[in-house]
Amino acid sequence: MNRLKIAQYIALGATVLSIIGGILSANNVGFGGALLGIGILAGLVSYIFGGLGTAIRMAGRIAKWGWIIVPFPYDIMTFFLSFIFSIIAFVLLPIIPVRKAYKESRLY
């Protein structure tokens, strides 16, 4: 089986665990934090199999968008905040960049 296909399945499970864990931990359920932690770790494992470069490129594009849109004194803060926000989103939802990396690999 292809590395990116395996990473895609791991990322799908990690995304589901992160979402369910986040909902349960917001409602103060005891094992919600554990599910969230397992989802984050599984997402990092999926990035090891493939998709880390795509995630970094996507986060950089999001950060550049924040850099261009906002006027000068605020653009530096917007750049860093949008970059941090996109990294957090990609840690909690790893299926997005891993699926994009899989599609890009199928094109070539």
Backbone as JSON Lines, residues from 0, in Angstrom:
{"i":0,"aa":"M","n":[0.85,-1.18,0.0],"ca":[0.0,0.0,0.0],"c":[0.89,1.24,0.0]}
{"i":1,"aa":"N","n":[0.44,2.26,-0.68],"ca":[1.2,3.49,-0.8],"c":[1.3,4.2,0.55]}
{"i":2,"aa":"R","n":[2.45,4.87,0.79],"ca":[2.66,5.59,2.05],"c":[1.6,6.66,2.28]}
{"i":3,"aa":"L","n":[1.27,7.43,1.24],"ca":[0.29,8.49,1.4],"c":[-1.12,7.95,1.6]}
{"i":4,"aa":"K","n":[-1.4,6.77,1.07],"ca":[-2.71,6.16,1.3],"c":[-2.83,5.73,2.76]}
{"i":5,"aa":"I","n":[-1.76,5.18,3.32],"ca":[-1.75,4.82,4.74],"c":[-1.87,6.08,5.6]}
{"i":6,"aa":"A","n":[-1.14,7.13,5.23],"ca":[-1.21,8.39,5.97],"c":[-2.61,8.97,5.91]}
{"i":7,"aa":"Q","n":[-3.29,8.79,4.8],"ca":[-4.65,9.3,4.65],"c":[-5.6,8.58,5.61]}
{"i":8,"aa":"Y","n":[-5.48,7.29,5.74],"ca":[-6.34,6.55,6.67],"c":[-6.05,6.91,8.12]}
{"i":9,"aa":"I","n":[-4.78,7.06,8.45],"ca":[-4.42,7.46,9.81],"c":[-4.94,8.87,10.09]}
{"i":10,"aa":"A","n":[-4.8,9.77,9.12],"ca":[-5.27,11.15,9.3],"c":[-6.78,11.22,9.45]}
{"i":11,"aa":"L","n":[-7.5,10.36,8.75],"ca":[-8.95,10.34,8.88],"c":[-9.35,9.92,10.29]}
{"i":12,"aa":"G","n":[-8.72,8.87,10.81],"ca":[-8.99,8.44,12.19],"c":[-8.58,9.49,13.21]}
{"i":13,"aa":"A","n":[-7.45,10.14,12.96],"ca":[-6.97,11.18,13.88],"c":[-7.91,12.37,13.9]}
{"i":14,"aa":"T","n":[-8.45,12.74,12.73],"ca":[-9.39,13.85,12.67],"c":[-10.66,13.53,13.44]}
{"i":15,"aa":"V","n":[-11.17,12.32,13.26],"ca":[-12.38,11.91,13.98],"c":[-12.13,11.9,15.49]}
{"i":16,"aa":"L","n":[-11.0,11.35,15.92],"ca":[-10.69,11.33,17.35],"c":[-10.51,12.74,17.9]}
{"i":17,"aa":"S","n":[-9.88,13.62,17.15],"ca":[-9.68,14.99,17.61],"c":[-11.01,15.73,17.76]}
{"i":18,"aa":"I","n":[-11.89,15.56,16.79],"ca":[-13.18,16.25,16.86],"c":[-14.03,15.71,18.0]}
{"i":19,"aa":"I","n":[-14.13,14.39,18.11],"ca":[-14.91,13.8,19.2],"c":[-14.29,14.13,20.55]}
{"i":20,"aa":"G","n":[-12.97,14.05,20.65],"ca":[-12.29,14.39,21.9],"c":[-12.47,15.84,22.28]}
{"i":21,"aa":"G","n":[-12.44,16.74,21.29],"ca":[-12.65,18.16,21.57],"c":[-14.06,18.44,22.06]}
{"i":22,"aa":"I","n":[-15.04,17.8,21.46],"ca":[-16.43,17.98,21.89],"c":[-16.63,17.43,23.3]}
{"i":23,"aa":"L","n":[-16.09,16.24,23.56],"ca":[-16.26,15.64,24.88],"c":[-15.5,16.4,25.96]}
{"i":24,"aa":"S","n":[-14.31,16.9,25.64],"ca":[-13.57,17.65,26.65],"c":[-14.2,19.01,26.91]}
{"i":25,"aa":"A","n":[-14.88,19.58,25.91],"ca":[-15.59,20.84,26.14],"c":[-16.79,20.63,27.07]}
{"i":26,"aa":"N","n":[-17.34,19.42,27.06],"ca":[-18.47,19.1,27.94],"c":[-18.03,18.45,29.24]}
{"i":27,"aa":"N","n":[-16.74,18.52,29.55],"ca":[-16.15,18.01,30.79],"c":[-16.37,16.52,30.99]}
{"i":28,"aa":"V","n":[-16.3,15.75,29.92],"ca":[-16.34,14.3,30.02],"c":[-14.92,13.83,30.31]}
{"i":29,"aa":"G","n":[-14.76,12.87,31.2],"ca":[-13.45,12.48,31.71],"c":[-12.46,12.0,30.66]}
{"i":30,"aa":"F","n":[-12.89,11.24,29.69],"ca":[-11.96,10.68,28.72],"c":[-11.86,11.52,27.45]}
{"i":31,"aa":"G","n":[-12.48,12.69,27.41],"ca":[-12.43,13.55,26.23],"c":[-11.03,14.08,25.96]}
{"i":32,"aa":"G","n":[-10.32,14.44,27.02],"ca":[-8.95,14.91,26.86],"c":[-8.02,13.82,26.36]}
{"i":33,"aa":"A","n":[-8.26,12.59,26.81],"ca":[-7.44,11.47,26.34],"c":[-7.68,11.2,24.86]}
{"i":34,"aa":"L","n":[-8.94,11.26,24.43],"ca":[-9.23,11.08,23.0],"c":[-8.61,12.19,22.16]}
{"i":35,"aa":"L","n":[-8.66,13.4,22.67],"ca":[-8.05,14.53,21.97],"c":[-6.54,14.33,21.85]}
{"i":36,"aa":"G","n":[-5.9,13.89,22.91],"ca":[-4.46,13.63,22.89],"c":[-4.09,12.51,21.92]}
{"i":37,"aa":"I","n":[-4.89,11.44,21.9],"ca":[-4.63,10.35,20.96],"c":[-4.82,10.82,19.53]}
{"i":38,"aa":"G","n":[-5.83,11.67,19.31],"ca":[-6.06,12.2,17.96],"c":[-4.91,13.07,17.49]}
{"i":39,"aa":"I","n":[-4.38,13.9,18.38],"ca":[-3.25,14.76,18.01],"c":[-2.01,13.92,17.72]}
{"i":40,"aa":"L","n":[-1.74,12.92,18.55],"ca":[-0.58,12.05,18.31],"c":[-0.73,11.26,17.01]}
{"i":41,"aa":"A","n":[-1.93,10.76,16.75],"ca":[-2.16,10.03,15.49],"c":[-2.01,10.97,14.3]}
{"i":42,"aa":"G","n":[-2.42,12.22,14.45],"ca":[-2.23,13.19,13.37],"c":[-0.76,13.44,13.09]}
{"i":43,"aa":"L","n":[0.05,13.51,14.14],"ca":[1.49,13.69,13.95],"c":[2.11,12.47,13.28]}
{"i":44,"aa":"V","n":[1.6,11.27,13.61],"ca":[2.08,10.06,12.95],"c":[1.71,10.08,11.47]}
{"i":45,"aa":"S","n":[0.52,10.57,11.14],"ca":[0.14,10.65,9.72],"c":[1.04,11.61,8.97]}
{"i":46,"aa":"Y","n":[1.51,12.67,9.63],"ca":[2.44,13.59,8.97],"c":[3.8,12.94,8.76]}
{"i":47,"aa":"I","n":[4.17,12.0,9.61],"ca":[5.44,11.28,9.41],"c":[5.36,10.42,8.15]}
{"i":48,"aa":"F","n":[4.19,9.8,7.92],"ca":[4.0,8.97,6.73],"c":[3.95,9.82,5.46]}
{"i":49,"aa":"G","n":[3.47,11.02,5.56],"ca":[3.42,11.89,4.38],"c":[2.48,13.05,4.6]}
{"i":50,"aa":"G","n":[2.78,14.17,3.95],"ca":[1.9,15.32,4.03],"c":[2.43,16.47,4.85]}
{"i":51,"aa":"L","n":[3.58,16.33,5.48],"ca":[4.12,17.41,6.3],"c":[4.53,18.61,5.44]}
{"i":52,"aa":"G","n":[5.17,18.34,4.32],"ca":[5.56,19.43,3.43],"c":[4.36,20.19,2.89]}
{"i":53,"aa":"T","n":[3.3,19.46,2.56],"ca":[2.08,20.1,2.08],"c":[1.46,20.95,3.17]}
{"i":54,"aa":"A","n":[1.46,20.46,4.41],"ca":[0.89,21.23,5.52],"c":[1.67,22.51,5.76]}
{"i":55,"aa":"I","n":[2.98,22.45,5.66],"ca":[3.81,23.64,5.87],"c":[3.6,24.64,4.75]}
{"i":56,"aa":"R","n":[3.5,24.15,3.5],"ca":[3.23,25.06,2.38],"c":[1.86,25.72,2.51]}
{"i":57,"aa":"M","n":[0.85,24.95,2.92],"ca":[-0.49,25.51,3.09],"c":[-0.51,26.55,4.21]}
{"i":58,"aa":"A","n":[0.16,26.26,5.31],"ca":[0.23,27.22,6.43],"c":[0.96,28.48,6.01]}
{"i":59,"aa":"G","n":[2.01,28.34,5.22],"ca":[2.73,29.51,4.72],"c":[1.88,30.37,3.8]}
{"i":60,"aa":"R","n":[1.06,29.73,2.96],"ca":[0.17,30.5,2.09],"c":[-0.89,31.25,2.89]}
{"i":61,"aa":"I","n":[-1.42,30.61,3.92],"ca":[-2.4,31.28,4.78],"c":[-1.75,32.46,5.49]}
{"i":62,"aa":"A","n":[-0.53,32.28,5.97],"ca":[0.17,33.36,6.65],"c":[0.5,34.51,5.69]}
{"i":63,"aa":"K","n":[0.88,34.19,4.45],"ca":[1.15,35.24,3.47],"c":[-0.11,36.03,3.15]}
{"i":64,"aa":"W","n":[-1.25,35.35,3.14],"ca":[-2.51,36.04,2.92],"c":[-2.74,37.08,4.02]}
{"i":65,"aa":"G","n":[-2.49,36.7,5.26],"ca":[-2.61,37.66,6.36],"c":[-1.6,38.79,6.26]}
{"i":66,"aa":"W","n":[-0.44,38.51,5.7],"ca":[0.61,39.51,5.54],"c":[0.21,40.55,4.5]}
{"i":67,"aa":"I","n":[-0.45,40.12,3.43],"ca":[-0.78,41.01,2.32],"c":[-2.03,41.84,2.6]}
{"i":68,"aa":"I","n":[-3.02,41.27,3.23],"ca":[-4.33,41.92,3.38],"c":[-4.3,43.1,4.35]}
{"i":69,"aa":"V","n":[-3.6,42.98,5.45],"ca":[-3.66,43.96,6.53],"c":[-2.58,45.03,6.31]}
{"i":70,"aa":"P","n":[-2.86,46.3,6.65],"ca":[-1.84,47.36,6.5],"c":[-0.64,47.17,7.42]}
{"i":71,"aa":"F","n":[0.41,47.97,7.18],"ca":[1.74,47.73,7.74],"c":[1.83,47.45,9.23]}
{"i":72,"aa":"P","n":[1.41,48.28,10.13],"ca":[1.77,47.98,11.52],"c":[1.15,46.68,12.03]}
{"i":73,"aa":"Y","n":[0.04,46.29,11.44],"ca":[-0.66,45.1,11.94],"c":[-0.32,43.84,11.16]}
{"i":74,"aa":"D","n":[0.36,43.97,10.02],"ca":[0.58,42.81,9.18],"c":[1.54,41.8,9.79]}
{"i":75,"aa":"I","n":[2.48,42.25,10.58],"ca":[3.43,41.32,11.2],"c":[2.7,40.45,12.22]}
{"i":76,"aa":"M","n":[1.86,41.07,13.04],"ca":[1.09,40.31,14.03],"c":[0.1,39.38,13.32]}
{"i":77,"aa":"T","n":[-0.53,39.84,12.26],"ca":[-1.48,39.02,11.52],"c":[-0.78,37.84,10.88]}
{"i":78,"aa":"F","n":[0.42,38.05,10.37],"ca":[1.2,36.96,9.78],"c":[1.44,35.85,10.79]}
{"i":79,"aa":"F","n":[1.94,36.21,11.97],"ca":[2.23,35.21,12.99],"c":[0.97,34.55,13.53]}
{"i":80,"aa":"L","n":[-0.08,35.32,13.76],"ca":[-1.32,34.75,14.27],"c":[-1.97,33.8,13.26]}
{"i":81,"aa":"S","n":[-1.98,34.16,12.0],"ca":[-2.57,33.28,11.0],"c":[-1.73,32.02,10.8]}
{"i":82,"aa":"F","n":[-0.4,32.15,10.92],"ca":[0.45,30.97,10.81],"c":[0.21,30.01,11.99]}
{"i":83,"aa":"I","n":[0.15,30.56,13.2],"ca":[-0.1,29.72,14.39],"c":[-1.48,29.09,14.32]}
{"i":84,"aa":"F","n":[-2.49,29.86,13.89],"ca":[-3.84,29.33,13.77],"c":[-3.9,28.2,12.76]}
{"i":85,"aa":"S","n":[-3.22,28.36,11.63],"ca":[-3.25,27.3,10.62],"c":[-2.5,26.05,11.09]}
{"i":86,"aa":"I","n":[-1.41,26.21,11.82],"ca":[-0.71,25.05,12.36],"c":[-1.59,24.3,13.36]}
{"i":87,"aa":"I","n":[-2.29,25.03,14.23],"ca":[-3.2,24.39,15.18],"c":[-4.32,23.67,14.45]}
{"i":88,"aa":"A","n":[-4.85,24.31,13.41],"ca":[-5.92,23.67,12.64],"c":[-5.41,22.4,11.95]}
{"i":89,"aa":"F","n":[-4.19,22.43,11.44],"ca":[-3.67,21.25,10.78],"c":[-3.28,20.15,11.75]}
{"i":90,"aa":"V","n":[-2.98,20.49,12.99],"ca":[-2.71,19.46,14.0],"c":[-4.02,18.79,14.4]}
{"i":91,"aa":"L","n":[-5.09,19.57,14.53],"ca":[-6.38,19.0,14.92],"c":[-7.12,18.36,13.75]}
{"i":92,"aa":"L","n":[-6.88,18.81,12.54],"ca":[-7.55,18.29,11.35],"c":[-6.52,17.87,10.3]}
{"i":93,"aa":"P","n":[-5.79,16.79,10.55],"ca":[-4.7,16.42,9.64],"c":[-5.17,15.88,8.29]}
{"i":94,"aa":"I","n":[-6.45,15.57,8.15],"ca":[-6.92,15.01,6.89],"c":[-6.81,16.01,5.75]}
{"i":95,"aa":"I","n":[-6.87,17.31,6.05],"ca":[-6.86,18.33,4.99],"c":[-5.53,18.32,4.23]}
{"i":96,"aa":"P","n":[-4.38,18.52,4.87],"ca":[-3.13,18.52,4.08],"c":[-2.72,17.14,3.59]}
{"i":97,"aa":"V","n":[-3.05,16.09,4.33],"ca":[-2.65,14.75,3.9],"c":[-3.45,14.34,2.66]}
{"i":98,"aa":"R","n":[-4.72,14.67,2.63],"ca":[-5.53,14.37,1.45],"c":[-5.05,15.18,0.24]}
{"i":99,"aa":"K","n":[-4.68,16.43,0.47],"ca":[-4.15,17.26,-0.62],"c":[-2.83,16.68,-1.14]}
{"i":100,"aa":"A","n":[-1.97,16.22,-0.25],"ca":[-0.71,15.6,-0.68],"c":[-0.97,14.32,-1.47]}
{"i":101,"aa":"Y","n":[-1.98,13.54,-1.06],"ca":[-2.32,12.32,-1.78],"c":[-2.83,12.64,-3.18]}
{"i":102,"aa":"K","n":[-3.68,13.66,-3.29],"ca":[-4.18,14.05,-4.61],"c":[-3.06,14.58,-5.5]}
{"i":103,"aa":"E","n":[-2.14,15.35,-4.92],"ca":[-1.02,15.87,-5.7],"c":[-0.11,14.75,-6.19]}
{"i":104,"aa":"S","n":[0.06,13.71,-5.38],"ca":[0.91,12.61,-5.8],"c":[0.26,11.77,-6.89]}
{"i":105,"aa":"R","n":[-1.05,11.74,-6.92],"ca":[-1.76,10.98,-7.95],"c":[-1.72,11.7,-9.31]}
{"i":106,"aa":"L","n":[-1.52,13.01,-9.31],"ca":[-1.49,13.77,-10.55],"c":[-0.2,13.54,-11.33]}
{"i":107,"aa":"Y","n":[0.88,13.27,-10.63],"ca":[2.17,13.15,-11.31],"c":[2.55,11.75,-11.59]}
